[in-house]
Structure formats: C-alpha cells, structure tokens
Amino acid sequence: MLPLLTLYQYWSTSVCRDVQWTVDCRITRLRALTDARLLAGAIRVLHGLMIGDRLPQPLTVDFRPTELPPEPPVPFNTALPPVEETNLMVSYRV
C-alpha cells in the first residue's frame, strides 16, 4: 500500500497542487505506517504535517513556507519499546 500512497502523494502535491488532498494523503500514510509498526517513518510524516512541510500553493509552483523552523526530529529507536524514555521524548519534540 505504501507505493500507492507515494504515487497519490506525488499526484496530489505536484500535479493537482491541492492542499486538502495532500494532507489527507499524509494522514493516510501516517495510519498505514503506524499499522505496519514502522514508527520511525510515522514520526517523520507526523513532524512534516505538524510544521506544514511542502504544502503546495495552488496558483504557483512554490510550496508554502513552514510555520516553524524545521528541526531535525529526534530519531525514534525501533529496537526499544515505544514507552521507553528516549522514545517518549520524540513525541514531546514533534
């Protein structure tokens, strides 16, 4: 399903330049990554959604500026359980 979501994200972001479709696609991708227990990828997608990274502007070829300066997210360690102290700190920074 993830390759289809990648195609959907490309279509909604680059071709149609629709903000609502782009956000819907990222939320669907976030749910798919969470269901597949790929939590590190889900954290990256969630961080991009939270700061508004690469949201298209409908009338131009540019992207909207992010609302916050993009901080590199703290890496989520998939070897540890999600309730481990270092993994819990990831959610506070996002």
C-alpha positions, -999 to +999 in steps of 0.1 A: +000+000+000+029+024+007+039+026-030+004+036-040+004+062-012+036+076-026+020+079-061-011+095-045+011+120-027+030+129-058-003+133-077-019+155-050+012+176-043+029+181-076+002+176-103-031+187-087-014+211-062-044+205-038-036+212-001-066+191+012-056+161-008-020+164+002-029+165+039-054+136+035-027+116+018-002+122+045-027+113+072-035+080+053+003+074+050+007+080+087-020+055+095-005+029+072+029+033+087+015+030+122-004-001+113+027-016+098+046-007+131+070+015+112+070+041+139+102+059+129+087+067+094+054+077+111+072+101+133+088+118+103+055+121+085+038+135+116+066+160+121+062+172+085+024+175+090+028+195+122+051+221+107+033+222+073+063+210+053+060+210+015+023+220+013+016+233-022+003+267-031-024+263-057-015+292-080+022+290-080+049+263-084+063+271-050+055+255-016+041+272+014+067+282+039+068+261+070+053+277+102+082+266+124+118+262+115+122+225+107+142+209+135+156+175+127+134+151+147+150+131+174+154+096+159+129+070+171+147+039+181+127+009+168+148-015+189+133-001+221+097-003+231+076+028+223+071+036+260+109+038+266+121+071+280+141+081+249+112+072+225+088+092+246+109+122+242+104+120+204+067+128+208+074+158+230+097+174+204+073+168+175 
